[in-house]
Amino acid sequence: MPYFSNDDLPPAVRDHLPFHAQEMYRQAFNHAWEEYARDSRREEIAHRVAWGAVKRKYVKIAGEWVPR
């Protein structure tokens, strides 16, 4: 299911990523959700795409996500 706001994101995303990274995750997830509408693994793929988008711009250092 698409996420309409950052408050709807899973706790692993909402509680650990900075605001901008949450926005990136949500937008990437929602786009992938639409893109893979016919795939039975739709949700899994959308989460993978979203994490990939975040990891291109952020890196986790000492337990904290920071911009690259």
SELUM-893688 format. One line per 8 residues: number of its first residue (from 1); their letters; for each residue x, y, z of C-alpha. Coordinates in pm, 1 decimal. Layout:
N
NUM = A = X,Y,Z; ... .
end
This chain:
68
1 = MPYFSNDD = 0.0,0.0,0.0; 134.6,345.4,-76.9; 233.9,577.7,204.7; 52.4,910.9,212.8; 273.3,1076.1,476.0; 593.8,1005.3,664.8; 383.8,919.7,969.6; 255.0,615.7,777.8 .
9 = LPPAVRDH = 603.3,473.7,714.5; 716.5,156.6,893.0; 887.7,220.3,1228.6; 1224.2,98.4,1092.3; 1213.0,388.2,847.4; 1027.3,652.8,1045.8; 1226.7,613.9,1367.2; 1574.4,594.2,1216.1 .
17 = LPFHAQEM = 1598.9,803.5,899.6; 1628.0,1182.9,885.8; 1325.7,1368.2,748.0; 1468.5,1414.0,396.6; 1559.1,1044.3,374.7; 1206.5,953.7,485.1; 1069.3,1171.3,204.6; 1297.5,996.7,-44.5 .
25 = YRQAFNHA = 1194.5,655.3,83.6; 823.7,736.4,65.3; 843.2,878.3,-286.7; 1054.8,590.4,-417.4; 827.2,332.9,-253.5; 511.7,490.9,-395.0; 659.5,512.4,-742.9; 775.2,148.9,-734.5 .
33 = WEEYARDS = 434.3,44.0,-594.5; 273.1,181.8,-909.1; 547.0,57.6,-1142.3; 525.0,-303.8,-1023.9; 146.7,-321.2,-989.5; 125.1,-653.2,-1175.7; 407.1,-826.7,-987.6; 313.3,-1064.9,-704.6 .
41 = RREEIAHR = 618.7,-940.9,-509.3; 508.9,-579.8,-543.4; 551.9,-475.6,-180.5; 889.7,-645.3,-138.6; 1019.3,-484.4,-458.1; 889.1,-141.7,-357.3; 1069.8,-161.7,-21.5; 1393.0,-269.0,-192.7 .
49 = VAWGAVKR = 1368.6,16.0,-441.2; 1299.2,264.2,-160.5; 1596.9,149.3,49.2; 1815.1,164.5,-261.1; 1714.7,526.2,-318.6; 1801.1,616.6,40.0; 2134.9,435.4,29.9; 2242.3,629.7,-280.5 .
57 = KYVKIAGE = 2224.4,955.8,-83.7; 2275.6,845.5,278.8; 2514.4,619.0,464.2; 2483.2,473.7,813.3; 2776.2,574.8,1033.4; 2792.8,473.2,1399.2; 2422.5,388.0,1393.6; 2312.2,718.5,1241.0 .
65 = WVPR = 2205.7,789.9,882.4; 2399.6,1085.3,738.7; 2419.6,1238.7,389.9; 2701.9,1108.7,169.9 .
end
